[in-house]
Amino acid sequence: MKAYQAKNGKTQYKPSKRALMQAIEHNYGFCLACGAENEGIEPDASKYTCTSCEAPKVYGAEELLLMNLYH
């Protein structure tokens, strides 16, 4: 995960393209707030609640690809 500054000024995290490709195969998503992987996330998920930090910032891998949020 790589840290970046969001438009609101908060630090968020984005996965690598390689991690997204693996996530598509194994059906998990990523939390932009803390960087945690969350299992059982649909590819097009957006704003799901994170199991680690409870922030509504979990996105599916395909959704992150469409949003261009990877490095």
PDB file of N, CA, C and O in Angstrom:
ATOM      1  N   MET A   1       0.840  -1.173   0.000  1.00  0.00           N
ATOM      2  CA  MET A   1       0.000   0.000   0.000  1.00  0.00           C
ATOM      3  C   MET A   1       0.888   1.239   0.000  1.00  0.00           C
ATOM      4  O   MET A   1       1.942   1.279   0.634  1.00  0.00           O
ATOM      5  N   LYS A   2       0.435   2.222  -0.716  1.00  0.00           N
ATOM      6  CA  LYS A   2       1.180   3.472  -0.815  1.00  0.00           C
ATOM      7  C   LYS A   2       0.297   4.603  -0.285  1.00  0.00           C
ATOM      8  O   LYS A   2      -0.877   4.699  -0.643  1.00  0.00           O
ATOM      9  N   ALA A   3       0.860   5.449   0.560  1.00  0.00           N
ATOM     10  CA  ALA A   3       0.118   6.580   1.115  1.00  0.00           C
ATOM     11  C   ALA A   3       0.016   7.703   0.093  1.00  0.00           C
ATOM     12  O   ALA A   3       0.923   7.915  -0.713  1.00  0.00           O
ATOM     13  N   TYR A   4      -1.112   8.423   0.141  1.00  0.00           N
ATOM     14  CA  TYR A   4      -1.305   9.597  -0.709  1.00  0.00           C
ATOM     15  C   TYR A   4      -2.213  10.582   0.000  1.00  0.00           C
ATOM     16  O   TYR A   4      -2.928  10.205   0.928  1.00  0.00           O
ATOM     17  N   GLN A   5      -2.197  11.830  -0.417  1.00  0.00           N
ATOM     18  CA  GLN A   5      -3.055  12.870   0.147  1.00  0.00           C
ATOM     19  C   GLN A   5      -4.363  12.908  -0.638  1.00  0.00           C
ATOM     20  O   GLN A   5      -4.358  13.113  -1.852  1.00  0.00           O
ATOM     21  N   ALA A   6      -5.466  12.713   0.047  1.00  0.00           N
ATOM     22  CA  ALA A   6      -6.787  12.824  -0.577  1.00  0.00           C
ATOM     23  C   ALA A   6      -7.137  14.303  -0.746  1.00  0.00           C
ATOM     24  O   ALA A   6      -6.463  15.175  -0.197  1.00  0.00           O
ATOM     25  N   LYS A   7      -8.188  14.572  -1.504  1.00  0.00           N
ATOM     26  CA  LYS A   7      -8.614  15.957  -1.738  1.00  0.00           C
ATOM     27  C   LYS A   7      -8.955  16.687  -0.441  1.00  0.00           C
ATOM     28  O   LYS A   7      -8.787  17.902  -0.341  1.00  0.00           O
ATOM     29  N   ASN A   8      -9.437  15.935   0.552  1.00  0.00           N
ATOM     30  CA  ASN A   8      -9.809  16.552   1.835  1.00  0.00           C
ATOM     31  C   ASN A   8      -8.603  16.772   2.753  1.00  0.00           C
ATOM     32  O   ASN A   8      -8.756  17.261   3.872  1.00  0.00           O
ATOM     33  N   GLY A   9      -7.403  16.411   2.282  1.00  0.00           N
ATOM     34  CA  GLY A   9      -6.189  16.615   3.041  1.00  0.00           C
ATOM     35  C   GLY A   9      -5.777  15.456   3.930  1.00  0.00           C
ATOM     36  O   GLY A   9      -4.697  15.491   4.519  1.00  0.00           O
ATOM     37  N   LYS A  10      -6.608  14.432   4.042  1.00  0.00           N
ATOM     38  CA  LYS A  10      -6.295  13.277   4.874  1.00  0.00           C
ATOM     39  C   LYS A  10      -5.392  12.302   4.122  1.00  0.00           C
ATOM     40  O   LYS A  10      -5.451  12.195   2.897  1.00  0.00           O
ATOM     41  N   THR A  11      -4.567  11.602   4.871  1.00  0.00           N
ATOM     42  CA  THR A  11      -3.725  10.567   4.288  1.00  0.00           C
ATOM     43  C   THR A  11      -4.572   9.320   4.071  1.00  0.00           C
ATOM     44  O   THR A  11      -5.275   8.870   4.976  1.00  0.00           O
ATOM     45  N   GLN A  12      -4.500   8.765   2.858  1.00  0.00           N
ATOM     46  CA  GLN A  12      -5.183   7.530   2.525  1.00  0.00           C
ATOM     47  C   GLN A  12      -4.176   6.608   1.869  1.00  0.00           C
ATOM     48  O   GLN A  12      -3.027   6.985   1.637  1.00  0.00           O
ATOM     49  N   TYR A  13      -4.619   5.392   1.572  1.00  0.00           N
ATOM     50  CA  TYR A  13      -3.726   4.376   1.036  1.00  0.00           C
ATOM     51  C   TYR A  13      -4.319   3.773  -0.227  1.00  0.00           C
ATOM     52  O   TYR A  13      -5.531   3.591  -0.342  1.00  0.00           O
ATOM     53  N   LYS A  14      -3.424   3.462  -1.187  1.00  0.00           N
ATOM     54  CA  LYS A  14      -3.867   2.804  -2.402  1.00  0.00           C
ATOM     55  C   LYS A  14      -2.964   1.610  -2.685  1.00  0.00           C
ATOM     56  O   LYS A  14      -1.754   1.671  -2.465  1.00  0.00           O
ATOM     57  N   PRO A  15      -3.566   0.517  -3.177  1.00  0.00           N
ATOM     58  CA  PRO A  15      -2.801  -0.700  -3.438  1.00  0.00           C
ATOM     59  C   PRO A  15      -2.038  -0.615  -4.762  1.00  0.00           C
ATOM     60  O   PRO A  15      -2.257   0.286  -5.571  1.00  0.00           O
ATOM     61  N   SER A  16      -1.150  -1.568  -4.952  1.00  0.00           N
ATOM     62  CA  SER A  16      -0.437  -1.671  -6.228  1.00  0.00           C
ATOM     63  C   SER A  16      -1.359  -2.339  -7.248  1.00  0.00           C
ATOM     64  O   SER A  16      -2.345  -2.981  -6.884  1.00  0.00           O
ATOM     65  N   LYS A  17      -1.032  -2.182  -8.501  1.00  0.00           N
ATOM     66  CA  LYS A  17      -1.824  -2.817  -9.559  1.00  0.00           C
ATOM     67  C   LYS A  17      -1.742  -4.341  -9.419  1.00  0.00           C
ATOM     68  O   LYS A  17      -2.724  -5.043  -9.664  1.00  0.00           O
ATOM     69  N   ARG A  18      -0.590  -4.842  -9.033  1.00  0.00           N
ATOM     70  CA  ARG A  18      -0.422  -6.285  -8.837  1.00  0.00           C
ATOM     71  C   ARG A  18      -1.353  -6.799  -7.740  1.00  0.00           C
ATOM     72  O   ARG A  18      -1.974  -7.851  -7.890  1.00  0.00           O
ATOM     73  N   ALA A  19      -1.448  -6.054  -6.637  1.00  0.00           N
ATOM     74  CA  ALA A  19      -2.341  -6.438  -5.540  1.00  0.00           C
ATOM     75  C   ALA A  19      -3.800  -6.432  -5.998  1.00  0.00           C
ATOM     76  O   ALA A  19      -4.587  -7.284  -5.585  1.00  0.00           O
ATOM     77  N   LEU A  20      -4.157  -5.472  -6.851  1.00  0.00           N
ATOM     78  CA  LEU A  20      -5.530  -5.428  -7.371  1.00  0.00           C
ATOM     79  C   LEU A  20      -5.830  -6.644  -8.235  1.00  0.00           C
ATOM     80  O   LEU A  20      -6.924  -7.201  -8.156  1.00  0.00           O
ATOM     81  N   MET A  21      -4.881  -7.059  -9.052  1.00  0.00           N
ATOM     82  CA  MET A  21      -5.090  -8.237  -9.900  1.00  0.00           C
ATOM     83  C   MET A  21      -5.302  -9.487  -9.042  1.00  0.00           C
ATOM     84  O   MET A  21      -6.148 -10.322  -9.362  1.00  0.00           O
ATOM     85  N   GLN A  22      -4.544  -9.619  -7.965  1.00  0.00           N
ATOM     86  CA  GLN A  22      -4.723 -10.751  -7.050  1.00  0.00           C
ATOM     87  C   GLN A  22      -6.074 -10.659  -6.339  1.00  0.00           C
ATOM     88  O   GLN A  22      -6.733 -11.676  -6.124  1.00  0.00           O
ATOM     89  N   ALA A  23      -6.484  -9.450  -5.977  1.00  0.00           N
ATOM     90  CA  ALA A  23      -7.760  -9.248  -5.282  1.00  0.00           C
ATOM     91  C   ALA A  23      -8.940  -9.641  -6.170  1.00  0.00           C
ATOM     92  O   ALA A  23      -9.935 -10.178  -5.682  1.00  0.00           O
ATOM     93  N   ILE A  24      -8.833  -9.378  -7.450  1.00  0.00           N
ATOM     94  CA  ILE A  24      -9.907  -9.755  -8.383  1.00  0.00           C
ATOM     95  C   ILE A  24     -10.077 -11.268  -8.389  1.00  0.00           C
ATOM     96  O   ILE A  24     -11.201 -11.770  -8.389  1.00  0.00           O
ATOM     97  N   GLU A  25      -8.963 -11.995  -8.393  1.00  0.00           N
ATOM     98  CA  GLU A  25      -9.013 -13.460  -8.414  1.00  0.00           C
ATOM     99  C   GLU A  25      -9.542 -14.049  -7.110  1.00  0.00           C
ATOM    100  O   GLU A  25     -10.193 -15.093  -7.122  1.00  0.00           O
ATOM    101  N   HIS A  26      -9.268 -13.385  -5.979  1.00  0.00           N
ATOM    102  CA  HIS A  26      -9.595 -13.961  -4.677  1.00  0.00           C
ATOM    103  C   HIS A  26     -10.719 -13.234  -3.931  1.00  0.00           C
ATOM    104  O   HIS A  26     -10.980 -13.528  -2.764  1.00  0.00           O
ATOM    105  N   ASN A  27     -11.376 -12.297  -4.594  1.00  0.00           N
ATOM    106  CA  ASN A  27     -12.580 -11.646  -4.078  1.00  0.00           C
ATOM    107  C   ASN A  27     -12.375 -10.904  -2.745  1.00  0.00           C
ATOM    108  O   ASN A  27     -13.058 -11.181  -1.759  1.00  0.00           O
ATOM    109  N   TYR A  28     -11.438  -9.973  -2.734  1.00  0.00           N
ATOM    110  CA  TYR A  28     -11.298  -9.103  -1.578  1.00  0.00           C
ATOM    111  C   TYR A  28     -11.095  -7.667  -2.035  1.00  0.00           C
ATOM    112  O   TYR A  28     -10.796  -7.405  -3.200  1.00  0.00           O
ATOM    113  N   GLY A  29     -11.262  -6.745  -1.096  1.00  0.00           N
ATOM    114  CA  GLY A  29     -11.139  -5.330  -1.394  1.00  0.00           C
ATOM    115  C   GLY A  29     -10.171  -4.671  -0.433  1.00  0.00           C
ATOM    116  O   GLY A  29      -9.579  -5.325   0.425  1.00  0.00           O
ATOM    117  N   PHE A  30     -10.021  -3.370  -0.589  1.00  0.00           N
ATOM    118  CA  PHE A  30      -9.050  -2.620   0.201  1.00  0.00           C
ATOM    119  C   PHE A  30      -9.703  -1.420   0.863  1.00  0.00           C
ATOM    120  O   PHE A  30     -10.574  -0.768   0.288  1.00  0.00           O
ATOM    121  N   CYS A  31      -9.266  -1.142   2.083  1.00  0.00           N
ATOM    122  CA  CYS A  31      -9.713   0.043   2.807  1.00  0.00           C
ATOM    123  C   CYS A  31      -8.757   1.186   2.484  1.00  0.00           C
ATOM    124  O   CYS A  31      -7.550   1.066   2.696  1.00  0.00           O
ATOM    125  N   LEU A  32      -9.284   2.274   1.981  1.00  0.00           N
ATOM    126  CA  LEU A  32      -8.462   3.427   1.653  1.00  0.00           C
ATOM    127  C   LEU A  32      -8.041   4.186   2.904  1.00  0.00           C
ATOM    128  O   LEU A  32      -7.044   4.908   2.878  1.00  0.00           O
ATOM    129  N   ALA A  33      -8.779   4.038   3.992  1.00  0.00           N
ATOM    130  CA  ALA A  33      -8.466   4.768   5.228  1.00  0.00           C
ATOM    131  C   ALA A  33      -7.278   4.173   5.974  1.00  0.00           C
ATOM    132  O   ALA A  33      -6.419   4.909   6.459  1.00  0.00           O
ATOM    133  N   CYS A  34      -7.221   2.831   6.071  1.00  0.00           N
ATOM    134  CA  CYS A  34      -6.151   2.210   6.856  1.00  0.00           C
ATOM    135  C   CYS A  34      -5.261   1.269   6.056  1.00  0.00           C
ATOM    136  O   CYS A  34      -4.197   0.871   6.531  1.00  0.00           O
ATOM    137  N   GLY A  35      -5.684   0.910   4.846  1.00  0.00           N
ATOM    138  CA  GLY A  35      -4.882   0.036   3.999  1.00  0.00           C
ATOM    139  C   GLY A  35      -5.141  -1.448   4.184  1.00  0.00           C
ATOM    140  O   GLY A  35      -4.478  -2.266   3.546  1.00  0.00           O
ATOM    141  N   ALA A  36      -6.083  -1.816   5.035  1.00  0.00           N
ATOM    142  CA  ALA A  36      -6.361  -3.230   5.311  1.00  0.00           C
ATOM    143  C   ALA A  36      -7.064  -3.908   4.145  1.00  0.00           C
ATOM    144  O   ALA A  36      -7.832  -3.282   3.415  1.00  0.00           O
ATOM    145  N   GLU A  37      -6.786  -5.206   3.981  1.00  0.00           N
ATOM    146  CA  GLU A  37      -7.514  -6.027   3.023  1.00  0.00           C
ATOM    147  C   GLU A  37      -8.767  -6.542   3.719  1.00  0.00           C
ATOM    148  O   GLU A  37      -8.723  -6.927   4.887  1.00  0.00           O
ATOM    149  N   ASN A  38      -9.886  -6.547   2.996  1.00  0.00           N
ATOM    150  CA  ASN A  38     -11.145  -7.049   3.534  1.00  0.00           C
ATOM    151  C   ASN A  38     -11.640  -8.156   2.621  1.00  0.00           C
ATOM    152  O   ASN A  38     -11.763  -7.954   1.413  1.00  0.00           O
ATOM    153  N   GLU A  39     -11.925  -9.321   3.183  1.00  0.00           N
ATOM    154  CA  GLU A  39     -12.359 -10.481   2.405  1.00  0.00           C
ATOM    155  C   GLU A  39     -13.846 -10.413   2.088  1.00  0.00           C
ATOM    156  O   GLU A  39     -14.616  -9.744   2.777  1.00  0.00           O
ATOM    157  N   GLY A  40     -14.234 -11.122   1.026  1.00  0.00           N
ATOM    158  CA  GLY A  40     -15.637 -11.239   0.657  1.00  0.00           C
ATOM    159  C   GLY A  40     -16.232  -9.960   0.088  1.00  0.00           C
ATOM    160  O   GLY A  40     -17.429  -9.716   0.241  1.00  0.00           O
ATOM    161  N   ILE A  41     -15.425  -9.152  -0.557  1.00  0.00           N
ATOM    162  CA  ILE A  41     -15.880  -7.874  -1.113  1.00  0.00           C
ATOM    163  C   ILE A  41     -16.123  -8.027  -2.608  1.00  0.00           C
ATOM    164  O   ILE A  41     -15.252  -8.508  -3.333  1.00  0.00           O
ATOM    165  N   GLU A  42     -17.303  -7.620  -3.074  1.00  0.00           N
ATOM    166  CA  GLU A  42     -17.613  -7.679  -4.490  1.00  0.00           C
ATOM    167  C   GLU A  42     -16.669  -6.759  -5.269  1.00  0.00           C
ATOM    168  O   GLU A  42     -16.221  -5.744  -4.734  1.00  0.00           O
ATOM    169  N   PRO A  43     -16.364  -7.097  -6.516  1.00  0.00           N
ATOM    170  CA  PRO A  43     -15.444  -6.282  -7.318  1.00  0.00           C
ATOM    171  C   PRO A  43     -15.882  -4.833  -7.503  1.00  0.00           C
ATOM    172  O   PRO A  43     -15.043  -3.944  -7.644  1.00  0.00           O
ATOM    173  N   ASP A  44     -17.198  -4.591  -7.504  1.00  0.00           N
ATOM    174  CA  ASP A  44     -17.702  -3.229  -7.734  1.00  0.00           C
ATOM    175  C   ASP A  44     -18.131  -2.529  -6.438  1.00  0.00           C
ATOM    176  O   ASP A  44     -18.843  -1.525  -6.477  1.00  0.00           O
ATOM    177  N   ALA A  45     -17.698  -3.059  -5.302  1.00  0.00           N
ATOM    178  CA  ALA A  45     -18.080  -2.487  -4.007  1.00  0.00           C
ATOM    179  C   ALA A  45     -17.519  -1.087  -3.820  1.00  0.00           C
ATOM    180  O   ALA A  45     -16.422  -0.773  -4.282  1.00  0.00           O
ATOM    181  N   SER A  46     -18.289  -0.253  -3.136  1.00  0.00           N
ATOM    182  CA  SER A  46     -17.784   1.077  -2.786  1.00  0.00           C
ATOM    183  C   SER A  46     -18.387   1.505  -1.454  1.00  0.00           C
ATOM    184  O   SER A  46     -19.575   1.313  -1.197  1.00  0.00           O
ATOM    185  N   LYS A  47     -17.542   2.087  -0.622  1.00  0.00           N
ATOM    186  CA  LYS A  47     -17.926   2.624   0.676  1.00  0.00           C
ATOM    187  C   LYS A  47     -18.455   1.570   1.652  1.00  0.00           C
ATOM    188  O   LYS A  47     -19.345   1.851   2.454  1.00  0.00           O
ATOM    189  N   TYR A  48     -17.902   0.355   1.578  1.00  0.00           N
ATOM    190  CA  TYR A  48     -18.232  -0.662   2.564  1.00  0.00           C
ATOM    191  C   TYR A  48     -17.481  -0.332   3.856  1.00  0.00           C
ATOM    192  O   TYR A  48     -16.480   0.384   3.826  1.00  0.00           O
ATOM    193  N   THR A  49     -17.958  -0.848   4.980  1.00  0.00           N
ATOM    194  CA  THR A  49     -17.323  -0.613   6.270  1.00  0.00           C
ATOM    195  C   THR A  49     -16.145  -1.570   6.454  1.00  0.00           C
ATOM    196  O   THR A  49     -16.264  -2.775   6.230  1.00  0.00           O
ATOM    197  N   CYS A  50     -15.021  -1.014   6.861  1.00  0.00           N
ATOM    198  CA  CYS A  50     -13.791  -1.781   7.064  1.00  0.00           C
ATOM    199  C   CYS A  50     -13.892  -2.619   8.332  1.00  0.00           C
ATOM    200  O   CYS A  50     -14.390  -2.154   9.357  1.00  0.00           O
ATOM    201  N   THR A  51     -13.416  -3.856   8.255  1.00  0.00           N
ATOM    202  CA  THR A  51     -13.417  -4.731   9.422  1.00  0.00           C
ATOM    203  C   THR A  51     -12.315  -4.359  10.412  1.00  0.00           C
ATOM    204  O   THR A  51     -12.375  -4.772  11.570  1.00  0.00           O
ATOM    205  N   SER A  52     -11.318  -3.595   9.990  1.00  0.00           N
ATOM    206  CA  SER A  52     -10.221  -3.203  10.882  1.00  0.00           C
ATOM    207  C   SER A  52     -10.467  -1.859  11.565  1.00  0.00           C
ATOM    208  O   SER A  52     -10.378  -1.750  12.788  1.00  0.00           O
ATOM    209  N   CYS A  53     -10.779  -0.834  10.765  1.00  0.00           N
ATOM    210  CA  CYS A  53     -10.902   0.518  11.338  1.00  0.00           C
ATOM    211  C   CYS A  53     -12.337   1.037  11.372  1.00  0.00           C
ATOM    212  O   CYS A  53     -12.592   2.114  11.911  1.00  0.00           O
ATOM    213  N   GLU A  54     -13.271   0.283  10.804  1.00  0.00           N
ATOM    214  CA  GLU A  54     -14.701   0.612  10.769  1.00  0.00           C
ATOM    215  C   GLU A  54     -15.040   1.862   9.965  1.00  0.00           C
ATOM    216  O   GLU A  54     -16.141   2.396  10.093  1.00  0.00           O
ATOM    217  N   ALA A  55     -14.122   2.330   9.148  1.00  0.00           N
ATOM    218  CA  ALA A  55     -14.404   3.470   8.261  1.00  0.00           C
ATOM    219  C   ALA A  55     -15.129   2.963   7.010  1.00  0.00           C
ATOM    220  O   ALA A  55     -14.857   1.852   6.555  1.00  0.00           O
ATOM    221  N   PRO A  56     -16.033   3.746   6.456  1.00  0.00           N
ATOM    222  CA  PRO A  56     -16.746   3.334   5.236  1.00  0.00           C
ATOM    223  C   PRO A  56     -15.903   3.621   3.987  1.00  0.00           C
ATOM    224  O   PRO A  56     -16.316   4.375   3.107  1.00  0.00           O
ATOM    225  N   LYS A  57     -14.726   3.012   3.928  1.00  0.00           N
ATOM    226  CA  LYS A  57     -13.764   3.308   2.858  1.00  0.00           C
ATOM    227  C   LYS A  57     -13.262   2.061   2.144  1.00  0.00           C
ATOM    228  O   LYS A  57     -12.184   2.094   1.551  1.00  0.00           O
ATOM    229  N   VAL A  58     -14.018   0.952   2.183  1.00  0.00           N
ATOM    230  CA  VAL A  58     -13.588  -0.271   1.507  1.00  0.00           C
ATOM    231  C   VAL A  58     -14.163  -0.288   0.095  1.00  0.00           C
ATOM    232  O   VAL A  58     -15.357  -0.079  -0.116  1.00  0.00           O
ATOM    233  N   TYR A  59     -13.278  -0.544  -0.859  1.00  0.00           N
ATOM    234  CA  TYR A  59     -13.659  -0.593  -2.273  1.00  0.00           C
ATOM    235  C   TYR A  59     -13.198  -1.915  -2.873  1.00  0.00           C
ATOM    236  O   TYR A  59     -12.159  -2.455  -2.494  1.00  0.00           O
ATOM    237  N   GLY A  60     -13.987  -2.426  -3.813  1.00  0.00           N
ATOM    238  CA  GLY A  60     -13.609  -3.624  -4.538  1.00  0.00           C
ATOM    239  C   GLY A  60     -12.470  -3.330  -5.502  1.00  0.00           C
ATOM    240  O   GLY A  60     -12.246  -2.180  -5.881  1.00  0.00           O
ATOM    241  N   ALA A  61     -11.753  -4.374  -5.894  1.00  0.00           N
ATOM    242  CA  ALA A  61     -10.578  -4.212  -6.742  1.00  0.00           C
ATOM    243  C   ALA A  61     -10.915  -3.590  -8.100  1.00  0.00           C
ATOM    244  O   ALA A  61     -10.213  -2.686  -8.552  1.00  0.00           O
ATOM    245  N   GLU A  62     -11.964  -4.056  -8.745  1.00  0.00           N
ATOM    246  CA  GLU A  62     -12.323  -3.505 -10.058  1.00  0.00           C
ATOM    247  C   GLU A  62     -12.760  -2.045  -9.944  1.00  0.00           C
ATOM    248  O   GLU A  62     -12.490  -1.239 -10.834  1.00  0.00           O
ATOM    249  N   GLU A  63     -13.425  -1.716  -8.864  1.00  0.00           N
ATOM    250  CA  GLU A  63     -13.843  -0.326  -8.646  1.00  0.00           C
ATOM    251  C   GLU A  63     -12.615   0.581  -8.507  1.00  0.00           C
ATOM    252  O   GLU A  63     -12.591   1.682  -9.056  1.00  0.00           O
ATOM    253  N   LEU A  64     -11.604   0.119  -7.778  1.00  0.00           N
ATOM    254  CA  LEU A  64     -10.381   0.906  -7.633  1.00  0.00           C
ATOM    255  C   LEU A  64      -9.658   1.071  -8.975  1.00  0.00           C
ATOM    256  O   LEU A  64      -9.073   2.120  -9.246  1.00  0.00           O
ATOM    257  N   LEU A  65      -9.703   0.033  -9.808  1.00  0.00           N
ATOM    258  CA  LEU A  65      -9.112   0.151 -11.147  1.00  0.00           C
ATOM    259  C   LEU A  65      -9.826   1.219 -11.962  1.00  0.00           C
ATOM    260  O   LEU A  65      -9.185   2.031 -12.629  1.00  0.00           O
ATOM    261  N   LEU A  66     -11.152   1.215 -11.908  1.00  0.00           N
ATOM    262  CA  LEU A  66     -11.927   2.223 -12.646  1.00  0.00           C
ATOM    263  C   LEU A  66     -11.692   3.631 -12.126  1.00  0.00           C
ATOM    264  O   LEU A  66     -11.709   4.595 -12.891  1.00  0.00           O
ATOM    265  N   MET A  67     -11.473   3.746 -10.820  1.00  0.00           N
ATOM    266  CA  MET A  67     -11.229   5.048 -10.201  1.00  0.00           C
ATOM    267  C   MET A  67      -9.775   5.497 -10.340  1.00  0.00           C
ATOM    268  O   MET A  67      -9.415   6.608  -9.952  1.00  0.00           O
ATOM    269  N   ASN A  68      -8.941   4.608 -10.903  1.00  0.00           N
ATOM    270  CA  ASN A  68      -7.512   4.885 -11.083  1.00  0.00           C
ATOM    271  C   ASN A  68      -6.798   5.098  -9.737  1.00  0.00           C
ATOM    272  O   ASN A  68      -5.877   5.909  -9.638  1.00  0.00           O
ATOM    273  N   LEU A  69      -7.230   4.365  -8.712  1.00  0.00           N
ATOM    274  CA  LEU A  69      -6.626   4.472  -7.386  1.00  0.00           C
ATOM    275  C   LEU A  69      -5.724   3.265  -7.123  1.00  0.00           C
ATOM    276  O   LEU A  69      -6.072   2.364  -6.361  1.00  0.00           O
ATOM    277  N   TYR A  70      -4.587   3.271  -7.756  1.00  0.00           N
ATOM    278  CA  TYR A  70      -3.562   2.258  -7.550  1.00  0.00           C
ATOM    279  C   TYR A  70      -2.223   2.853  -7.966  1.00  0.00           C
ATOM    280  O   TYR A  70      -2.170   3.916  -8.585  1.00  0.00           O
ATOM    281  N   HIS A  71      -1.165   2.171  -7.628  1.00  0.00           N
ATOM    282  CA  HIS A  71       0.165   2.649  -8.034  1.00  0.00           C
ATOM    283  C   HIS A  71       0.899   1.553  -8.758  1.00  0.00           C
ATOM    284  O   HIS A  71       2.038   1.749  -9.183  1.00  0.00           O
TER     285      HIS A  71
END
